[in-house]
Amino acid sequence: VYVKDGIRDERKRINELEAEAIIDEIKTIIGSRKFEGRSIGVISLVGPQQAKYIQDELLFELGEEVYQQYHIACGDASTFQGKERDIMFLSMVVGPGQGTAMTKREYEQRFNVALSRARDRMYLYRSIEESDLKNESDLKLKVIQHFQNPMPQRDSQVEHLIDLCDSEFERNVFTKLKEHGYNVIPQVKVGAFSIDMVVEGDNDRRLAIELDGDKYHPPEKWMDDWSRQRTLERVGWEF
């Protein structure tokens, strides 16, 4: 979500327009039965002050009971180490010309944590555009590019999706699913892992399919496959 005219107050270290936009979206989520029971998190990517401001405003506008009901948590990346939420909001905070290029290893670790806390849905709120960031190694630029193109295997670099399949077994299953009208994507990258196929449906619904039994999945690999599947199920994938 690009927040036009957003800027960080250099004294308070807060971007009020970004904060207000996030608060408005959280209020919309809480007002919808569709999201009942979901947990919500907010991470400030640059400094903790933004998260503290959003937390205080949410407590004031929603009340503590609703805040606790949705298990809302606000903080920087370190706050969410080892924790997850169904819906995560990331606030980039800085505006055009503000802040330095974030290229150090310590920033990479923080961003990796921030971008891996969402089980189901993740929002990025930003007040800068790609053209504002000149350093190609700046993590802020890489995050924006990721949100614009999160699943690059869908690009036209492959003329036919079936060419992504690893085996004849996968090609046969892919063809059969397509014949039944399903939207199927082979070899979907998820972090360090790859899922054989993902079937996409309405309302963000996704089903992961693993194809076991061919030469790529002999019995000695079954435990590795099982462990990998459990890891992905913990972050919300249904197999």
Rosetta blueprint (number, residue, H / E / L):
1 V L
2 Y E
3 V L
4 K L
5 D L
6 G L
7 I L
8 R L
9 D E
10 E L
11 R L
12 K L
13 R L
14 I E
15 N L
16 E H
17 L H
18 E H
19 A H
20 E H
21 A H
22 I H
23 I H
24 D H
25 E H
26 I H
27 K H
28 T H
29 I H
30 I H
31 G L
32 S L
33 R H
34 K H
35 F H
36 E L
37 G L
38 R L
39 S L
40 I E
41 G E
42 V E
43 I E
44 S E
45 L L
46 V L
47 G L
48 P L
49 Q H
50 Q H
51 A H
52 K H
53 Y H
54 I H
55 Q H
56 D H
57 E H
58 L H
59 L H
60 F H
61 E H
62 L H
63 G L
64 E H
65 E H
66 V H
67 Y H
68 Q H
69 Q H
70 Y L
71 H L
72 I L
73 A E
74 C E
75 G E
76 D L
77 A H
78 S H
79 T H
80 F H
81 Q L
82 G L
83 K L
84 E L
85 R E
86 D E
87 I E
88 M E
89 F E
90 L E
91 S E
92 M L
93 V L
94 V L
95 G L
96 P L
97 G L
98 Q L
99 G L
100 T L
101 A L
102 M L
103 T L
104 K L
105 R H
106 E H
107 Y H
108 E H
109 Q H
110 R H
111 F H
112 N H
113 V H
114 A H
115 L L
116 S L
117 R L
118 A E
119 R E
120 D E
121 R E
122 M E
123 Y E
124 L E
125 Y E
126 R E
127 S L
128 I L
129 E L
130 E H
131 S H
132 D H
133 L L
134 K L
135 N L
136 E L
137 S L
138 D L
139 L H
140 K H
141 L H
142 K H
143 V H
144 I H
145 Q H
146 H H
147 F H
148 Q H
149 N L
150 P L
151 M L
152 P H
153 Q H
154 R H
155 D L
156 S L
157 Q L
158 V L
159 E L
160 H L
161 L H
162 I H
163 D H
164 L H
165 C L
166 D L
167 S L
168 E H
169 F H
170 E H
171 R H
172 N H
173 V H
174 F H
175 T H
176 K H
177 L H
178 K H
179 E H
180 H L
181 G L
182 Y L
183 N E
184 V E
185 I E
186 P E
187 Q E
188 V E
189 K E
190 V E
191 G L
192 A L
193 F E
194 S E
195 I E
196 D E
197 M E
198 V E
199 V E
200 E E
201 G L
202 D L
203 N L
204 D L
205 R L
206 R E
207 L E
208 A E
209 I E
210 E L
211 L L
212 D L
213 G L
214 D L
215 K L
216 Y L
217 H L
218 P L
219 P H
220 E H
221 K H
222 W H
223 M H
224 D H
225 D H
226 W H
227 S H
228 R H
229 Q H
230 R H
231 T H
232 L H
233 E H
234 R H
235 V L
236 G L
237 W L
238 E L
239 F L
